[in-house]
Structure formats: structure tokens, C-alpha cells
Amino acid sequence: MSDDMMALFYALDSDDLEPLIQSALQAAMAYCCAIIINSWSMNKTVDSLNHGAYTNHTKYASLDELEESMRTRMCALMASVLTMAGWVAKDNEHETEVYRMVGERVSLVVKRALQIDKVVGLEVTSEDWEVFVVTAGDPFNGDFMQDVYGIHKAKSAGGGTQALCTTDMGLRSRQVNGAKEIWQATLKPKVLLNTAF
């Protein structure tokens, strides 16, 4: 979480925390998924024809292990968010039950992320695609991101409007124009802005 988001956890009344907690949980999942999906992105030393086979043999050789590792990491991130929000486990049994409930829901997210990963990573498409998230503190730009609350629709919101976190991953495609690479947002990531609170 960004410093600005952590400061909001302490500054807001408990009644106003719910949307922030929801956004922080979504951000934890989005960032974790983006890291995993992009971790075997196009290796410049592997030609395009062999990239799918390379990824299949390296990344997907132990899919169950990858899924469990991703689920564990995501649950730990979500537990950190809940702790920041003031959650305290009553005892070990309570903590185990919360992890079990969160883990069941996270498993679905992990499965979907790995499906996206296969489509993007194995070059099922004819373009170079990549999932992406907006870095906390980036100025709002309507060409590459979407306000989760739909308030800011212009190219630039102005007035120091910045992204606090990404709540939904985006998808972009790479197009080569001579020696120049151009990334175009096919699906804009949704962001929570600092003006939302």
C-alpha cells in the first residue's frame, strides 16, 4: 500500500473505511496477479515462435505449486490489509478460519489470473499483450486509466489528482512503429483516486 493509503486508514472515521478497505483488498489482488502474470513476460532472448513452449516448460511445469504459492502470497497481502484496518484475530482458531474463508475466495481469483496468464503468456493472440497496474502516486490520465467511481473522465483530472491504487487490472498491447514501441491500453485499469476521500 502507498503511504497515502496508509495515512487514510488512520485519518478516516470507521464509517468511511469500508470503501477504502474494499479498494485496498482489490489492489492487493490486482498487484499480486499482475506480478505473477508478467513474471514470465516476453523474454527478449527467446524468439516469438519458441516463447510459448519456453513459458509452458518453465512456468506451467508445476501449476499446482504455482497456484498454491500465489494463493498463499495473496492471502498474506489481504491479511496485511485487514490488520491495517484494525482486524485482530481472537485466537489461532479464529485466524485459521478467516484464512480458510479468504483462501476459498482467493482460489477463484488465482484460477482466473492463471487463465489470463496462459492467454497472454502463450501468445494465443497475434499481439504482444501485457496486464498492467497503475503505480500509486501516478497522475490521473484518462487515456490509460479509468476512475473506479467514474467521476473523472477527462484525459487529465488536474489539480494534483493521483492514483492511490489499482482496483482492476488493465490490459495493453504493444505495437512497434519502426524503432519505436507504443503501448496502447486495450482495457484501462480502474484506479482509486486521492480525490475520492
C-alpha positions in Angstrom: 0.0 0.0 0.0 1.1 3.5 -0.7 1.9 5.9 2.1 -1.1 8.0 1.2 -3.4 5.0 1.5 -1.9 4.0 4.9 -2.4 7.6 6.1 -6.1 7.4 5.1 -6.6 4.3 7.3 -5.6 6.4 10.3 -7.4 9.6 9.2 -10.9 8.3 8.2 -13.7 7.6 10.6 -14.6 3.9 10.9 -17.8 4.5 8.9 -15.8 5.8 5.9 -13.3 3.0 6.0 -15.4 0.3 4.1 -14.7 1.6 0.6 -11.0 2.1 1.4 -10.7 -1.4 2.8 -12.5 -2.9 -0.3 -10.2 -0.9 -2.6 -7.1 -2.0 -0.7 -8.2 -5.7 -0.9 -8.8 -5.4 -4.6 -5.5 -3.6 -5.1 -3.7 -6.4 -3.2 -5.2 -9.0 -5.5 -4.6 -6.9 -8.7 -0.9 -6.2 -7.9 -0.3 -9.9 -7.0 -1.9 -11.1 -10.1 0.0 -8.6 -12.3 3.3 -9.7 -10.8 2.6 -13.4 -11.4 1.2 -12.9 -14.9 4.1 -10.7 -16.0 6.8 -12.6 -14.3 7.4 -14.6 -17.4 6.7 -11.9 -19.9 8.3 -11.9 -23.3 11.9 -12.8 -22.8 13.9 -10.8 -25.3 16.4 -13.7 -25.7 13.6 -16.2 -26.7 12.2 -15.7 -30.2 8.5 -15.3 -30.6 7.9 -18.8 -32.1 9.6 -20.5 -29.1 8.2 -18.3 -26.4 5.0 -20.3 -25.8 7.0 -23.6 -25.4 9.5 -21.8 -23.2 6.8 -20.5 -20.9 4.9 -23.8 -20.9 8.0 -25.8 -19.8 9.2 -23.3 -17.2 6.2 -21.6 -15.7 3.5 -24.2 -16.0 5.6 -27.3 -15.2 4.4 -27.1 -11.6 1.0 -25.4 -11.9 -0.3 -26.7 -8.6 2.7 -25.4 -6.8 2.4 -22.0 -8.6 -1.3 -21.8 -7.7 -0.6 -22.6 -4.0 2.3 -20.1 -3.8 0.1 -17.4 -5.4 -2.8 -18.2 -3.1 -0.6 -18.0 0.0 1.0 -14.7 -1.1 -2.4 -13.2 -1.9 -3.8 -14.3 1.5 -0.9 -12.8 3.3 -1.3 -9.5 1.5 -5.0 -9.5 2.3 -4.3 -10.2 5.9 -2.0 -7.2 6.0 -4.8 -5.0 4.7 -7.2 -6.4 7.3 -4.7 -5.8 10.0 -4.2 -2.2 8.9 -8.0 -1.8 9.0 -8.0 -2.9 12.6 -8.8 -6.6 12.4 -7.4 -8.7 15.3 -7.7 -12.4 15.5 -9.4 -13.6 18.7 -7.3 -16.7 18.8 -5.5 -19.1 16.5 -8.6 -21.0 15.6 -10.3 -17.7 14.5 -7.3 -16.7 12.4 -7.3 -20.1 10.8 -11.0 -19.9 9.9 -10.5 -16.4 8.4 -7.6 -17.6 6.3 -9.7 -20.6 5.2 -12.6 -18.3 4.1 -10.3 -15.8 2.4 -8.4 -18.7 0.8 -11.5 -20.2 -0.8 -12.4 -16.9 -2.4 -8.8 -16.1 -3.4 -8.6 -19.5 -5.2 -11.1 -18.4 -7.8 -9.2 -15.2 -8.4 -5.9 -17.2 -8.7 -7.5 -19.6 -11.2 -8.8 -16.7 -13.4 -5.4 -14.9 -13.2 -3.7 -18.1 -14.4 -6.2 -18.4 -17.3 -5.4 -14.8 -18.3 -1.7 -15.6 -17.9 -2.0 -18.5 -20.3 -3.8 -16.4 -23.0 -1.3 -13.6 -22.7 1.8 -15.6 -22.0 1.5 -18.4 -24.5 0.9 -15.9 -27.4 -2.6 -17.1 -28.2 -3.2 -13.7 -29.6 -1.3 -12.1 -32.6 -0.2 -9.1 -30.5 2.2 -8.7 -27.5 -0.2 -8.2 -24.6 0.5 -7.4 -21.0 -1.6 -6.9 -18.0 -0.7 -3.7 -16.1 -1.5 -1.8 -13.0 -1.0 1.9 -12.2 1.6 2.8 -9.7 0.5 4.6 -6.6 1.1 8.3 -7.0 0.9 8.4 -10.8 -1.1 11.4 -12.0 -4.5 10.5 -13.4 -4.6 10.1 -17.2 -7.9 9.2 -18.8 -6.1 7.7 -21.8 -4.5 5.0 -19.8 -6.7 4.6 -16.7 -10.3 4.8 -15.5 -11.6 6.3 -12.3 -13.2 3.5 -10.3 -16.0 5.9 -9.3 -16.4 7.3 -12.8 -16.1 10.9 -11.6 -13.0 11.9 -13.7 -13.5 11.1 -17.4 -11.3 13.7 -19.0 -7.8 13.0 -20.1 -6.4 14.7 -17.1 -8.3 15.4 -13.9 -5.9 18.2 -12.9 -5.4 19.7 -9.5 -2.9 17.1 -8.4 -5.3 14.2 -8.8 -3.3 10.9 -8.4 -3.9 7.2 -8.3 -3.9 5.7 -4.8 -4.1 2.2 -6.1 -5.3 0.0 -8.9 -8.6 -1.9 -8.1 -8.9 -3.7 -11.5 -6.0 -4.7 -13.8 -5.7 -3.3 -17.3 -4.6 -4.9 -20.5 -2.4 -3.2 -23.0 -0.9 -4.2 -26.4 2.5 -3.4 -27.8 2.8 -2.1 -31.3 6.1 -1.5 -33.0 6.3 1.5 -35.3 9.8 1.4 -36.8 12.3 1.6 -33.9 9.6 3.0 -31.6 7.4 0.9 -29.2 3.9 2.1 -28.5 1.8 0.7 -25.7 -2.0 1.1 -26.2 -4.5 0.4 -23.4 -6.9 -2.2 -24.7 -8.6 -2.4 -21.3 -8.0 0.5 -18.9 -7.2 -0.4 -15.3 -9.6 1.1 -12.8 -7.9 3.3 -10.2 -8.9 4.7 -6.8 -8.0 8.4 -6.8 -6.9 10.6 -4.0 -9.9 12.8 -4.6 -12.3 10.0 -3.6 -12.0 10.8 0.1 
